[in-house]
Amino acid sequence: MKSFEDICRMTQPEVKKYMKGYLASKKYTVVDEDGFLYAKGTVPVLLVAHMDTVHKEQCKKIVNENGKISSPQGIGGDDRCGVFIIMNLVKKLHCSVLLCEDEENGCKGARKFTYATYKRIDENGEVIVEKYINNLDVNYMIEFDRRGNNDAVFYSCDNKDFIDFVEDSTNFKLAYGSCSDISVLMPAAKLSAVNLSCGYYKAHTTDEYVVYSEMIDTLDAAAALIKEECDSPFEYVEKKYTYPSYNNYNRYGNSYGNKYGCSYDDYGYGYNRSVFNYNETDKREDLSMMAKSDVDLELEVIIYDYSMQEKSIIASGETKAECWMNLFIDNPTLRFNDIIDYTWG
């Protein structure tokens, strides 16, 4: 088996080729299609990671100082940590595995998987076309694509039983994030999922580093979670967001999401595009006045500034939707894809 540093040195096609062979050596039948590798296991949990990184240059020099692994070219812990964790988990737990391509470019691989099909012959000899996503035969999904060491991110899934199951079985605690492959997979599969921290920090920068011991802690915690008794699937329960309906928004033209480089419902938030349909700067004051009355929520987002240092931005509002709207009203050059993390206060 390749070491973590070996995996970090690979390109995405090299990771895909290697993992295809590795999974086959663990007695999996591997589906290799454009955008993903999929291997169905006998343990009813789907393990998810992505094979790409944001870095344009592959690691040449890798530095390991006091358990922190980095590279001048960017170590790519996001998400080679996830790949490495899955490699180790399937040595003893024959879970299903999905490794996606191009997560950093809009979860393209995960999206392709939701449409991918296979053919089977039914009892009458008829050829039936099925979607993989509809026949996973798992109780839930675990993704390993989160910075830090004890976050459990559920995105748009609001299944309280599943959240309790994860928190009670691990030392991971509920946190919030913007988007990952399970944001696409959960509503399509109608299954709950969680994204667990896996020990990388300062993602998307050449200063990124991985704390190896924390990655192994996640590996151990995931193994313990998978072994917890679970008799039936955890259904995907979509989180509901409430916001005022302003009928005059539509008359301003282009959607708010498109203007600022994102589409909220594509990221699993369930937002209605029409709520943000405006693009004229002279309408911002009117919108701001409507959104900022009776403020009782606070949104903190984390971005990287021009010097690639983490920066915090605060937005307030009466509802979560208003917080998001005020964030972009007050920061007109900010794009949704610039946000690396967020929390509610």
C-alpha positions in Angstrom: 0.0 0.0 0.0 1.2 3.5 -0.9 2.1 5.9 1.9 0.3 9.1 2.5 3.2 11.1 1.0 3.1 8.8 -2.1 -0.6 9.7 -2.5 0.1 13.4 -2.1 2.7 13.2 -4.9 0.2 11.8 -7.5 -1.9 13.6 -10.0 -5.6 13.0 -10.1 -5.4 10.5 -13.0 -2.6 8.7 -11.1 -4.7 8.5 -7.9 -7.6 7.1 -9.9 -5.5 4.4 -11.6 -3.8 3.4 -8.3 -7.1 3.3 -6.3 -8.8 1.2 -9.0 -6.1 -1.4 -8.6 -6.0 -1.1 -4.8 -9.7 -1.6 -4.5 -9.6 -4.6 -6.8 -6.9 -6.1 -4.6 -9.3 -5.9 -1.7 -11.9 -8.0 -3.6 -14.0 -5.2 -4.9 -15.6 -5.0 -8.3 -14.7 -1.5 -9.4 -16.7 0.7 -11.7 -14.4 3.1 -13.5 -16.3 5.8 -15.3 -15.8 9.4 -16.3 -15.8 11.4 -13.1 -15.6 8.7 -10.5 -14.6 5.3 -9.1 -17.3 3.3 -7.4 -17.0 0.0 -5.6 -19.9 -1.7 -3.8 -19.0 -3.4 -0.5 -20.7 -5.6 2.0 -20.7 -3.2 4.9 -23.7 -0.8 4.5 -21.8 2.5 4.6 -20.6 4.5 1.7 -17.2 6.2 2.1 -16.6 9.3 0.0 -13.5 11.4 -0.9 -12.4 13.3 -3.9 -9.2 12.7 -5.9 -8.4 16.2 -7.1 -6.7 19.1 -5.3 -6.7 22.8 -6.1 -2.9 22.9 -6.6 -1.6 23.2 -10.1 1.8 21.8 -9.4 2.3 18.4 -7.8 4.4 17.9 -4.7 8.1 17.7 -5.3 9.4 18.3 -1.8 7.5 17.1 1.2 8.4 18.4 4.7 7.5 16.5 7.9 8.2 18.6 11.0 6.8 17.5 14.4 4.0 15.5 12.7 2.9 18.4 10.4 3.3 17.4 6.7 3.5 20.2 4.1 5.0 21.0 0.7 6.1 24.2 -1.0 3.8 23.2 -3.9 0.9 22.6 -1.5 0.5 19.3 0.2 -3.1 18.6 -1.1 -4.5 17.3 2.2 -7.8 18.4 0.7 -8.5 15.7 -0.1 -5.7 13.2 -0.2 -6.4 12.8 3.5 -9.8 11.4 2.6 -8.3 9.0 0.0 -5.7 7.8 2.5 -8.3 7.3 5.3 -10.5 5.2 2.9 -7.5 3.1 1.8 -6.9 2.1 5.4 -10.6 1.6 6.4 -11.3 -0.9 3.6 -8.4 -3.1 4.8 -10.7 -4.3 7.5 -14.2 -2.9 6.8 -15.6 -3.8 3.3 -17.6 -0.6 3.0 -18.8 0.8 -0.3 -16.5 3.4 -1.8 -17.0 6.4 -4.0 -14.0 8.5 -5.1 -15.0 11.5 -7.1 -13.1 13.7 -9.6 -13.1 17.5 -9.8 -14.8 18.3 -6.5 -12.8 21.5 -6.5 -14.4 22.5 -9.8 -18.1 22.2 -8.8 -18.4 18.6 -7.5 -18.4 17.5 -11.2 -17.6 13.9 -10.4 -20.4 13.5 -7.8 -22.9 15.0 -10.2 -21.9 12.6 -12.9 -22.3 9.7 -10.4 -25.9 10.8 -9.6 -26.8 10.2 -13.3 -24.6 7.2 -14.0 -26.4 4.0 -15.0 -25.8 0.3 -15.4 -27.8 -2.5 -17.0 -29.2 -5.7 -15.4 -31.3 -8.6 -16.6 -34.5 -9.1 -14.7 -36.3 -12.4 -14.0 -38.1 -12.2 -17.3 -34.9 -11.7 -19.3 -35.6 -8.0 -19.9 -32.8 -5.5 -19.8 -33.3 -3.0 -17.1 -31.4 0.3 -16.8 -30.7 1.3 -13.2 -29.0 4.3 -11.5 -26.1 3.5 -9.1 -27.4 6.2 -6.8 -30.7 4.5 -6.4 -29.2 1.1 -5.5 -26.4 1.9 -3.0 -27.8 -0.4 -0.3 -26.2 1.5 2.5 -27.5 3.1 5.7 -25.6 6.4 5.4 -22.5 8.1 3.8 -19.3 9.4 5.4 -17.1 11.9 3.5 -13.6 12.7 4.6 -13.1 16.2 3.2 -13.2 18.7 6.2 -10.4 20.8 7.7 -9.6 20.6 11.4 -9.9 17.7 13.8 -13.5 17.3 15.2 -16.0 18.9 12.9 -19.1 16.9 11.7 -20.8 18.8 8.8 -24.2 17.8 7.6 -24.9 20.6 5.1 -28.6 20.6 4.1 -29.4 17.4 6.0 -31.5 17.9 9.1 -32.0 14.3 10.3 -31.7 14.9 14.0 -31.4 11.1 14.7 -28.4 10.8 12.4 -26.7 13.9 13.8 -27.1 12.4 17.3 -25.9 9.1 16.1 -22.7 10.6 14.8 -22.1 12.9 17.8 -22.9 10.1 20.3 -20.6 7.7 18.6 -17.6 10.0 18.0 -15.9 13.0 19.5 -17.0 15.0 16.4 -19.4 17.9 16.9 -21.9 19.6 14.7 -20.3 22.3 12.5 -21.3 24.1 9.3 -19.7 24.2 5.8 -20.4 25.5 2.3 -20.3 22.5 -0.1 -18.7 19.1 -0.7 -19.6 16.0 -2.7 -22.2 14.8 -0.2 -24.1 18.1 -0.8 -24.9 16.7 -4.2 -25.1 13.0 -3.2 -27.5 13.2 -0.2 -30.6 14.6 -1.9 -30.1 12.4 -4.9 -29.6 9.2 -2.8 -32.2 10.3 -0.2 -29.7 9.3 2.4 -28.1 11.1 5.3 -24.4 11.8 5.2 -21.7 13.5 7.3 -18.4 15.2 6.3 -15.7 14.6 9.0 -12.6 16.6 9.8 -9.5 14.7 8.6 -6.6 16.8 9.9 -5.7 19.3 7.2 -5.4 23.1 7.7 -5.1 26.2 5.5 -6.6 24.4 2.6 -6.4 25.9 -0.9 -3.0 27.5 -0.1 0.6 26.4 -0.5 0.8 26.9 3.3 -1.6 23.9 3.8 -0.4 21.3 6.2 -1.7 17.9 7.5 -1.4 16.8 11.1 -0.8 13.1 10.6 -2.0 12.0 14.1 -5.3 13.8 13.6 -5.8 12.1 10.3 -5.3 8.8 12.0 -7.7 9.8 14.8 -10.4 10.4 12.2 -9.6 7.0 10.7 -10.1 5.4 14.1 -13.3 7.4 14.9 -14.8 6.5 11.5 -14.0 2.8 12.1 -15.8 3.0 15.5 -18.8 4.8 14.0 -19.2 2.2 11.2 -19.2 -0.6 13.8 -22.0 1.0 15.7 -25.3 -0.9 15.4 -27.5 0.6 12.7 -30.5 -1.5 11.6 -31.9 0.7 8.9 -31.0 3.7 6.6 -31.0 7.2 7.9 -33.3 9.1 5.5 -32.2 12.4 4.1 -34.3 15.2 5.7 -33.9 18.5 3.9 -33.2 21.5 6.2 -35.9 24.1 5.8 -34.9 27.8 5.6 -37.4 30.5 6.3 -37.2 34.0 4.7 -39.5 36.9 3.8 -41.0 36.8 0.3 -40.3 40.2 -1.4 -42.4 40.2 -4.5 -40.6 43.2 -6.0 -37.2 41.4 -6.2 -38.0 39.7 -9.6 -38.4 42.9 -11.5 -34.7 43.7 -11.1 -33.6 41.1 -13.5 -30.6 38.7 -13.2 -30.5 36.3 -10.2 -28.5 37.3 -7.1 -26.8 33.9 -7.2 -25.6 34.2 -10.8 -24.4 37.8 -10.2 -22.1 36.7 -7.4 -20.8 33.5 -8.9 -23.0 30.9 -7.2 -26.4 29.3 -7.3 -27.6 28.6 -3.8 -29.9 25.7 -4.6 -26.9 24.0 -6.3 -25.1 24.0 -3.0 -27.9 22.2 -1.1 -29.4 25.2 0.7 -32.8 24.9 -0.8 -32.9 28.7 -1.5 -35.2 30.0 -4.1 -33.3 31.9 -6.7 -36.2 34.3 -7.2 -35.7 35.6 -3.7 -32.4 37.2 -4.8 -33.4 38.4 -8.3 -31.8 41.8 -8.5 -28.7 43.3 -10.0 -28.9 47.0 -9.8 -26.6 48.7 -7.2 -29.1 51.5 -6.6 -31.5 48.9 -5.2 -29.2 47.7 -2.4 -30.2 50.3 0.1 -33.8 49.3 -0.2 -33.0 45.6 0.2 -30.7 46.4 3.2 -33.4 48.3 5.0 -35.9 45.4 4.5 -33.4 42.8 5.6 -31.9 44.4 8.7 -35.0 44.9 10.8 -35.3 42.9 14.1 -31.8 41.4 13.8 -31.3 38.4 16.0 -28.9 36.1 14.0 -25.3 36.4 13.1 -23.4 34.7 10.3 -19.6 34.5 10.3 -17.8 33.5 7.1 -14.1 32.7 6.7 -12.3 33.6 3.5 -8.7 34.0 2.4 -7.6 37.6 1.8 -5.1 38.7 -0.9 -2.2 37.7 1.2 -3.8 34.2 1.6 -4.5 34.7 5.3 -7.8 33.7 6.9 -10.2 36.6 7.3 -13.5 36.7 9.1 -16.6 38.6 7.9 -19.7 39.0 10.0 -23.3 39.6 8.7 -26.5 39.9 10.7 -30.2 39.4 10.0 -33.5 38.2 11.2 -33.3 35.0 9.3 -30.5 32.9 7.8 -31.5 34.0 4.3 -31.3 37.6 5.4 -27.8 37.0 6.8 -26.6 35.6 3.5 -28.2 38.5 1.6 -26.7 41.1 3.9 -23.3 39.5 3.6 -23.3 40.0 -0.2 -24.9 43.4 -0.1 -22.2 44.7 2.3 -19.4 42.9 0.4 -20.3 43.3 -3.3 -17.0 41.8 -4.7 -17.4 38.7 -2.6 -18.3 35.5 -4.4 -19.8 32.4 -2.8 -16.9 30.3 -4.0 -14.5 32.5 -2.0 -16.0 31.2 1.3 -14.1 28.3 2.9 -16.2 28.0 6.0 -19.1 29.6 8.0 -20.7 29.4 11.4 -23.9 30.8 13.0 -24.1 32.8 16.1 
